[in-house]
Amino acid sequence: MTKTVTLVEFTAFERITPLAAGYLWSYAANDPEVADAFSFRIYDAPASSVDREAAAAELEREPSDVYAFSCYVWNMGLMTWLLERLADRLPNAHFILGGPQVMSHAAQYVPPDRSNVLVCNGEGERTFHQYLRQLMSDEPDFAAVPGLSFWRDGELVTTEPAERIKDLTEIPSPYTNGVFEPGKYTYAILETNRGCPYNCGFCFWGAATNAKVNRFETDRILQDIDWISDNEFMMLYIADANWGISPRDVEITKHVVHNRERTGYPLMMGMNSAKNKPERMAEITKLLIDGGMLTSQPISLQTMDKDVLRLIDRSNIRAETYTELHRHLREQKISSFTEMIWPLPGETVASYRRGLTELCRSRADTILVYLQLLLHNTPIYKNRELFGIKVRRVPDAAAEADVVVGTKWVSEEDYDEGVWLFYSMQSLYCLRGLYYLANHLDRTGRMDFDELFARAVDYFKRHQDSSEICRFFADSVANLGNYHLLNSGTHTHMLLHANRAEFDRLLAGFVAEQKFWTDPVARAAFELDLLARPYVYREKPRLPDHTFTELEVTLQDRGIQITAPQAVTDLLRDLEPMDDIPDGPLFMRHPLRRKLPFREDQPLHDNVSYCQGMTVHLREMLPEYKPVPALAH
């Protein structure tokens, strides 16, 4: 009699292809004997919004003989709960867990009395296939399956590691072989290789693959892209550790763009960028921009401190690479976002502040500071006592995310201060609250970027009772809010739309307290910031509730006419990648291209999701400056 296998994957996003489950199904069913012995199905849902009771009830209504769980930090709380319930109610079923969160941690997740629950400790395809073949026997011998841990007679048994798959064509494509149902998903994940040549301390990728990279065949990749395009997927995400590491990645990108021209899909493509290939990454991003696929170049720095890079085994990634990449992108007027992690081993509040200042001086577009998760099986996890790691669990029942809130170099109070600095920097620099003023102060030596951010933090803390924005900052710091994917989108939605007037008042109150406020150029730069702060939605600009003393301002149908002091015009000309900023009156126009209107009839979640995406596409939102006579015609 045919046995049933249910592959369970609770994903990080809605309507995203459950690639791990698809691989397991494709690989196992490629064996004719396994295909005859088992029938497969995938049960997937977004971890953040799934109704766990309803999910369990649905799985129980159609019970399976075998359940395979794909376990990650964002779904492990949900998986642990579901495993206990199903194992209790379906005692004759078999369960196998895989994924970075459970590898080499069977004793933590499987009680000794659950001999029917096993853990896969590496790449899953071969191990899962051999596991199913054992289940075809009347007396399965799991000790003969490489890459497993399980309990037997009260003893935890761990078999020899499974050899990695060197020829990835061994894994049939779940896209072209019919595993993924057309029309069910809108967000496709695609691997072109597996592995990472780096061994960064915070990351599982390089540690898991011993720095070796294996590749899928190019023809297979192109066929998958054709299928994804033909089935009208909105988004394609390349899940390689270093997209752009190989010359063929440029050709594959061209194929994606060709398909976009052929079918209209996918609309966007995301990636993890190669660390030491700035010219190639700039070329790839330019291809996507020219192909009409709204994109922004990620730059994964993590820290600006050389001692920290050495501690986390990242010193082989050249710092000058990022400076060069910033320059390439700025010259081509392409958006980028720089990724940092707080607090890595060796980082201090002082070095973190210096790093933020250095990035602002390099004119980075958007700077994202991620909290550091203590991920299982990473070098930092293995050295957590040496580094003095302290963690705090994210209050999310679906997840099992432990945030690093202390190290030998950073106290928990320091950690909170660093997160406050991120919200300040994001508000004043990235979302352009005081962008021109901050640059003026830093260049004239009146106040460094990090000092401005720190003073703003003090101001925001003092106004938590009277400001919804400041309460959002305080709640996010206290409750690890920046763990959640849409926290940054909520921040953008508030400052650039819903609480725009409140933010104007906060900024005005803050700058009026500072000694630099006696400088007329500083006051003029602040007034320019009030006018130039982007609009994230498609809407007409409006004048803020402010009495302008340094700029002459006139609101017109198509934009704002501005007459500014020469010092401010010079600052604007130096900071913005535009060739025609004139002396004398300017015309500022906030572009509408590629923006969506605020959709009052849609859930706020949908609008915030849109803002989240726009946050890393800053250059799509920035105002344009033209000579006034040119606009008169």
C-alpha positions in Angstrom: 0.0 0.0 0.0 1.3 3.5 -0.9 2.4 5.6 2.1 1.8 9.3 2.3 4.5 11.9 2.9 3.6 15.5 4.0 6.4 18.1 3.7 5.7 20.9 6.1 7.3 24.4 5.5 6.2 27.5 7.3 7.8 30.3 5.2 9.1 33.7 6.1 6.9 35.4 3.5 3.4 34.9 2.0 3.0 33.0 -1.3 6.7 32.2 -1.5 7.8 28.8 -3.0 8.7 26.3 -0.3 12.0 25.4 -2.0 13.4 23.1 0.6 10.2 21.0 0.5 10.2 21.1 -3.3 13.8 19.8 -3.4 13.1 16.9 -1.0 10.0 15.8 -3.1 11.8 16.1 -6.4 14.9 14.2 -5.3 13.1 11.4 -3.5 10.5 10.9 -6.2 13.2 10.6 -8.9 13.8 7.1 -7.5 11.1 5.0 -9.2 10.8 2.6 -6.3 10.3 5.5 -3.8 7.8 7.1 -6.2 5.8 3.9 -6.3 5.9 3.4 -2.5 5.0 7.0 -1.5 2.8 9.8 -2.5 3.8 13.4 -1.7 2.2 16.7 -0.8 3.4 20.0 0.6 1.7 21.9 3.4 3.0 25.5 3.5 1.9 28.7 5.0 3.5 32.0 6.2 4.9 31.5 9.7 3.9 35.0 10.8 0.2 34.7 10.1 -0.7 31.0 10.1 -3.4 29.9 12.5 -1.6 27.0 14.3 -4.8 25.4 15.5 -6.3 25.4 12.0 -3.1 24.1 10.5 -2.9 21.2 13.0 -6.5 20.3 12.5 -6.1 20.3 8.7 -3.0 18.0 9.0 -4.9 15.7 11.3 -7.9 15.4 9.0 -5.7 14.0 6.3 -3.1 12.1 8.4 0.2 11.0 6.7 2.6 8.2 7.4 5.6 10.5 7.2 6.0 14.2 8.1 9.1 16.2 7.1 9.5 19.6 8.8 11.8 22.4 7.4 13.0 24.2 10.5 14.3 27.8 10.6 14.7 30.4 13.3 11.5 32.2 12.2 9.3 29.1 12.5 10.8 26.9 15.2 8.4 27.8 17.9 5.5 26.8 15.6 7.3 23.6 14.5 8.0 22.6 18.1 4.4 23.0 19.1 3.1 21.2 16.0 5.5 18.3 16.4 4.4 17.7 20.0 0.7 17.8 19.0 1.0 15.5 15.9 3.3 13.1 17.6 0.9 12.7 20.4 -2.2 12.3 18.2 -0.5 10.2 15.4 1.7 7.8 17.4 2.3 5.6 14.4 3.6 8.4 12.1 7.2 9.0 11.4 8.8 12.5 11.7 12.0 13.9 10.3 13.2 17.4 11.1 15.7 19.3 9.0 17.1 22.8 8.5 19.7 25.1 10.2 17.8 25.4 13.5 17.8 21.7 14.3 21.0 20.4 12.7 23.3 18.9 15.3 20.7 19.8 18.0 18.6 16.7 18.2 18.9 16.4 22.0 17.4 19.9 22.3 14.3 19.2 20.1 13.6 15.5 20.4 12.7 13.8 23.7 14.4 10.4 24.3 11.0 8.7 24.2 10.3 9.9 20.7 12.1 7.1 18.7 9.9 8.0 15.7 11.3 11.5 15.4 14.7 12.0 13.6 16.9 15.0 12.8 18.7 15.5 9.5 22.2 17.1 10.2 23.1 18.4 6.7 21.9 18.7 3.1 18.6 17.0 3.1 18.0 15.4 -0.3 20.2 12.3 0.0 19.5 11.7 3.7 15.7 12.1 3.2 15.8 9.8 0.2 17.7 7.1 2.1 15.4 7.6 5.1 12.3 6.9 2.9 14.0 3.8 1.5 14.4 2.4 5.0 10.7 3.1 5.7 10.0 0.8 2.8 11.4 -2.1 4.8 9.6 -4.0 7.5 12.5 -3.4 9.8 14.0 0.0 9.0 17.6 0.5 10.1 18.1 4.3 10.4 21.7 3.8 11.5 22.4 2.9 7.9 21.3 6.4 6.8 24.1 9.0 6.8 23.4 12.4 8.3 20.8 11.4 10.9 20.4 11.7 14.7 17.7 9.8 16.6 17.0 8.1 19.9 17.4 4.3 20.3 16.9 2.6 23.6 17.6 5.8 25.5 20.8 6.6 23.6 21.2 9.4 21.0 22.6 7.9 17.8 24.3 10.2 15.3 25.4 8.6 12.0 28.3 9.7 9.8 27.7 13.0 7.9 26.2 12.6 4.4 28.5 13.6 1.6 27.5 16.9 0.0 26.0 16.8 -3.5 28.8 18.0 -5.9 26.8 17.7 -9.1 23.6 19.6 -8.3 21.9 18.4 -11.5 21.3 15.3 -9.3 18.4 17.3 -7.9 15.5 17.6 -10.3 13.9 21.0 -10.6 10.8 21.4 -8.5 9.7 24.1 -10.9 9.8 22.3 -14.2 8.9 18.8 -12.9 5.4 19.8 -11.6 6.0 20.0 -7.8 4.9 23.7 -7.6 1.4 24.3 -8.6 1.1 27.2 -11.2 -0.7 30.2 -9.8 -0.3 29.3 -6.2 2.8 31.4 -5.6 4.0 34.8 -6.6 7.5 34.9 -5.0 10.0 32.4 -6.4 13.3 31.4 -4.7 16.0 30.1 -7.0 19.5 28.6 -6.3 22.2 28.6 -8.9 24.8 27.3 -6.5 25.3 26.1 -3.0 28.0 27.1 -0.6 30.0 30.1 0.4 33.8 30.8 0.2 33.7 32.8 3.4 33.3 31.6 7.0 31.8 34.6 8.7 31.2 34.1 12.4 27.5 35.1 12.5 26.5 33.0 9.4 25.7 29.4 9.0 26.3 29.3 5.2 30.1 29.0 5.1 30.3 26.9 8.3 27.9 24.4 6.9 29.6 24.0 3.5 33.3 24.1 4.4 33.7 27.1 2.0 33.1 25.0 -1.1 30.7 26.1 -3.8 28.8 23.7 -6.0 26.8 24.8 -9.0 23.6 23.9 -10.9 23.9 23.6 -14.6 23.3 26.8 -16.5 20.7 25.3 -18.9 18.7 24.1 -15.9 18.8 27.5 -14.3 17.6 29.2 -17.6 14.8 26.7 -17.9 13.7 27.4 -14.3 13.7 31.2 -15.1 11.6 30.6 -18.2 9.0 28.6 -16.1 9.0 31.3 -13.4 8.4 34.0 -16.0 5.8 32.0 -18.0 3.8 31.4 -14.7 3.8 35.2 -13.9 5.8 35.3 -10.7 6.0 38.8 -9.4 9.4 38.4 -7.6 12.5 36.3 -8.2 14.9 35.9 -5.3 18.3 34.4 -6.0 19.2 32.5 -2.9 22.9 32.1 -3.5 25.3 33.3 -0.8 27.2 35.6 -3.3 25.3 36.5 -6.5 27.8 37.9 -8.9 30.7 35.8 -7.8 30.7 34.0 -11.2 30.9 35.7 -14.6 27.9 33.6 -15.7 25.7 35.5 -13.2 25.8 38.5 -15.6 24.4 36.3 -18.4 21.8 34.7 -16.1 20.7 38.2 -15.1 20.4 39.1 -18.8 18.1 36.1 -19.2 15.9 37.3 -16.4 15.6 40.7 -18.0 14.9 39.1 -21.4 12.0 37.2 -19.8 10.7 40.3 -18.2 10.6 41.9 -21.7 9.0 38.7 -23.2 6.2 38.1 -20.6 6.3 41.1 -18.2 7.5 38.9 -15.4 9.1 38.8 -12.9 8.7 42.4 -11.9 11.6 42.4 -9.5 14.7 40.4 -8.6 16.6 40.3 -5.3 19.9 38.8 -4.3 22.7 38.5 -1.8 25.6 40.3 -3.4 29.1 39.0 -4.0 31.5 40.5 -1.5 34.6 41.2 -3.6 33.1 41.9 -7.1 32.1 45.6 -7.2 32.2 46.1 -11.0 30.3 42.9 -11.7 27.6 43.7 -9.1 27.3 47.3 -10.5 26.8 45.8 -14.0 24.2 43.3 -12.7 22.3 46.1 -10.9 22.4 48.3 -14.0 21.0 45.5 -16.1 18.0 45.2 -13.8 17.5 48.9 -13.6 17.6 49.3 -17.4 15.2 46.3 -17.7 12.6 48.1 -15.7 13.0 45.8 -12.7 13.0 48.1 -9.7 16.0 47.1 -7.7 18.6 48.4 -5.2 22.1 47.1 -4.7 22.8 45.4 -1.3 26.2 46.0 0.2 26.8 43.6 3.1 29.4 45.3 5.3 28.2 44.2 8.8 30.8 46.4 10.5 33.4 49.1 9.6 35.9 48.0 12.3 38.9 46.0 11.2 39.3 44.3 14.6 35.7 43.1 14.5 36.1 41.8 10.9 39.1 39.8 12.1 37.2 38.3 15.1 34.3 37.2 12.9 36.6 35.8 10.1 35.6 38.4 7.6 38.9 40.2 7.2 39.4 38.5 3.8 36.7 40.7 2.3 38.4 43.9 1.2 37.0 47.1 2.7 38.0 49.1 -0.3 35.6 46.9 -2.3 32.7 48.7 -0.7 34.1 52.2 -1.2 34.5 51.4 -4.9 31.1 49.9 -5.2 29.5 52.9 -3.6 31.3 55.1 -6.1 30.2 52.9 -9.1 26.5 53.0 -8.0 26.5 56.7 -7.2 27.9 57.5 -10.6 25.2 55.5 -12.3 22.5 57.0 -10.0 21.5 53.5 -8.7 20.1 53.0 -5.2 22.0 50.9 -2.7 21.5 49.8 0.8 24.4 49.0 3.2 23.8 46.2 5.7 25.3 46.3 9.2 24.9 44.1 12.3 24.8 45.2 15.9 26.5 44.1 18.1 29.1 41.8 16.7 32.0 40.5 18.9 34.5 43.2 19.4 32.2 46.0 18.4 31.8 48.8 21.0 29.4 51.7 21.1 32.3 53.9 20.1 33.4 51.8 17.1 29.8 51.5 16.0 29.3 55.2 16.1 32.5 55.7 14.2 31.3 53.3 11.6 28.0 55.1 11.1 29.8 58.3 10.6 32.2 56.8 8.1 29.2 55.4 6.1 27.4 58.7 6.1 30.6 60.4 4.9 30.9 57.9 2.1 27.3 59.0 1.1 25.7 55.6 1.5 22.1 55.8 0.4 20.3 53.7 3.0 22.0 52.1 6.0 20.2 49.1 7.5 21.4 47.9 11.0 20.2 44.3 11.7 20.1 42.9 15.1 22.4 39.9 15.6 20.7 36.6 16.0 22.5 33.8 17.8 22.1 31.2 15.1 22.8 27.5 15.8 25.9 25.9 14.2 27.6 29.3 13.5 31.2 30.0 14.7 29.8 32.7 17.1 27.4 30.2 18.6 30.2 27.8 19.2 32.3 30.5 20.8 29.4 32.2 22.7 31.1 31.8 26.1 34.4 33.1 24.9 32.6 36.2 23.5 30.4 36.7 26.5 27.2 36.4 24.5 24.0 37.4 26.2 20.7 36.9 24.4 17.1 37.9 24.7 14.3 35.9 23.1 12.0 37.7 20.6 8.4 37.7 21.9 7.1 35.8 18.9 5.4 32.5 19.5 6.0 31.3 15.9 9.8 31.9 16.1 12.7 30.9 18.2 14.9 33.9 17.7 17.5 34.8 20.3 18.9 38.3 19.9 22.4 39.1 21.0 22.0 41.9 23.5 25.3 41.7 25.2 29.0 40.7 24.6 32.3 41.2 26.4 32.4 44.6 24.7 28.8 45.7 25.0 26.4 45.7 28.0 22.7 45.4 27.6 22.3 49.1 28.2 24.9 49.7 25.4 22.9 47.4 23.2 19.7 49.5 23.7 21.7 52.6 23.0 23.0 51.2 19.7 19.5 50.4 18.6 18.3 53.9 19.5 21.2 55.2 17.4 20.0 53.2 14.5 16.5 54.7 14.7 18.0 58.1 15.0 20.3 57.6 12.0 17.6 56.0 9.9 15.2 59.0 10.6 17.7 61.8 10.2 20.0 60.5 7.5 18.3 57.6 5.5 14.8 59.0 5.5 16.3 62.5 5.0 14.9 64.2 8.2 18.1 66.3 8.6 20.2 65.0 5.6 21.5 68.4 4.3 21.9 69.8 7.8 23.8 66.8 9.0 26.2 67.0 6.0 26.7 70.7 6.6 27.5 70.3 10.3 29.9 67.4 9.6 31.7 69.2 6.8 32.2 72.4 8.8 33.3 70.6 11.9 30.4 71.8 14.0 29.1 68.4 14.8 29.9 64.9 13.5 27.1 62.7 12.2 27.3 60.3 15.2 27.1 63.2 17.7 24.1 64.6 15.9 22.4 61.1 16.1 23.3 60.7 19.7 21.8 64.1 20.6 18.7 63.3 18.7 18.4 60.1 20.7 18.4 62.1 24.0 15.7 64.3 22.5 13.5 61.4 21.3 13.8 59.7 24.7 12.5 62.9 26.4 9.5 63.1 24.2 8.1 59.5 24.5 5.0 60.7 26.3 4.0 63.4 23.7 5.1 61.8 20.4 3.8 58.7 18.7 7.0 58.5 16.7 9.2 58.5 19.9 6.9 55.9 21.5 7.4 53.7 18.4 11.2 54.0 18.8 11.0 53.2 22.5 8.7 50.2 22.1 10.8 48.8 19.3 14.0 49.0 21.4 12.4 47.5 24.5 10.6 44.7 22.7 13.1 43.9 19.9 10.8 45.3 17.3 13.4 45.5 14.6 13.4 41.7 14.5 10.1 41.9 12.6 10.3 42.2 8.8 7.9 45.2 8.6 9.4 47.3 11.4 11.4 49.4 8.9 8.3 49.7 6.7 6.3 51.0 9.6 9.0 53.5 10.4 9.0 54.8 6.8 5.2 54.9 6.7 5.1 57.0 9.9 7.9 59.5 9.1 7.1 60.0 5.4 3.3 59.9 5.5 1.1 59.2 8.5 3.1 61.2 11.1 4.8 63.6 8.7 3.7 66.8 10.4 4.5 65.4 13.8 8.0 64.6 12.6 8.4 68.2 11.3 7.6 69.5 14.8 10.0 67.0 16.4 12.8 68.1 14.1 12.1 71.8 14.6 12.1 71.4 18.4 15.3 69.4 18.3 17.4 71.7 16.1 16.2 74.8 18.0 17.9 73.5 21.2 21.3 73.1 19.6 24.2 75.6 19.6 24.5 75.4 15.8 21.1 77.0 15.4 22.8 80.4 15.5 24.3 79.5 12.1 22.1 80.9 9.3 23.4 78.3 6.8 22.4 75.5 9.3 18.9 77.0 9.5 18.7 77.2 5.7 19.9 73.6 5.3 17.2 72.6 7.8 14.5 74.4 5.9 15.7 72.6 2.7 15.4 69.3 4.6 11.8 70.0 5.5 11.0 70.5 1.8 13.1 67.7 0.4 12.1 64.8 2.6 10.7 62.2 0.2 7.1 61.2 -0.2 6.8 57.4 -0.1 3.4 57.3 -1.7 2.1 59.0 -4.9 0.9 62.3 -3.5 1.4 66.0 -4.1 4.0 67.8 -2.0 2.8 70.3 0.5 4.5 73.0 2.5 5.2 72.1 6.2 3.8 74.2 9.0 6.9 76.3 9.4 7.8 79.9 9.1 10.6 80.0 6.5 13.3 82.6 7.4 16.3 81.6 5.3 14.7 80.3 2.1 12.2 81.9 -0.2 9.6 79.2 -1.0 6.6 79.1 -3.3 4.3 76.1 -3.8 3.3 75.6 -7.4 1.2 72.9 -9.2 4.1 70.8 -10.3 6.5 71.4 -7.4 8.2 74.0 -5.1 10.2 77.0 -6.2 13.1 77.8 -3.9 15.6 80.6 -3.6 18.4 79.5 -1.2 21.7 81.1 0.0 24.7 80.2 -2.2 26.2 78.0 0.5 23.2 75.8 0.5 23.1 75.6 -3.3 26.8 74.6 -3.2 26.0 71.9 -0.7 23.1 70.6 -2.8 25.2 70.6 -5.9 27.9 68.6 -4.2 25.6 66.0 -2.6 23.1 65.3 -5.4 24.1 63.4 -8.6 22.7 66.1 -10.9 24.5 68.1 -13.4 22.1 71.1 -13.8 21.6 72.5 -10.4 21.9 76.3 -11.0 22.8 79.2 -8.9 19.8 81.3 -8.1 16.2 80.0 -7.9 15.6 76.2 -8.1 12.5 74.2 -8.9 12.1 71.1 -6.7 9.9 68.3 -8.0 9.0 65.2 -6.1 8.7 62.4 -8.6 5.7 60.1 -8.9 7.4 57.3 -10.9 7.0 53.8 -9.6 5.2 55.0 -6.5 1.8 53.7 -5.4 -0.9 55.8 -3.8 -1.8 55.2 -0.2 -4.5 52.6 -0.3 -7.1 53.4 2.3 -9.2 50.5 1.4 -6.4 48.0 2.0 -5.1 46.7 5.3 -2.3 48.9 6.8 -0.1 45.8 6.6 -0.2 46.0 2.8 0.8 49.6 2.7 3.6 49.0 5.3 4.9 46.1 3.2 5.1 48.5 0.2 7.0 51.0 2.4 9.4 48.3 3.4 10.3 47.7 -0.2 10.6 51.4 -1.0 13.0 52.0 2.0 15.8 50.3 0.1 15.0 52.1 -3.1 15.7 55.6 -1.8 16.8 57.1 -5.1 13.3 56.3 -6.6 11.8 58.8 -4.0 14.3 61.7 -3.9 13.3 65.0 -5.3 14.7 66.4 -8.5 16.0 69.9 -9.0 15.8 72.0 -12.1 16.4 75.6 -13.2 13.2 77.6 -12.9 13.3 79.0 -16.5 13.5 75.5 -17.9 10.2 74.6 -16.1 8.4 77.7 -17.4 8.3 76.2 -20.9 
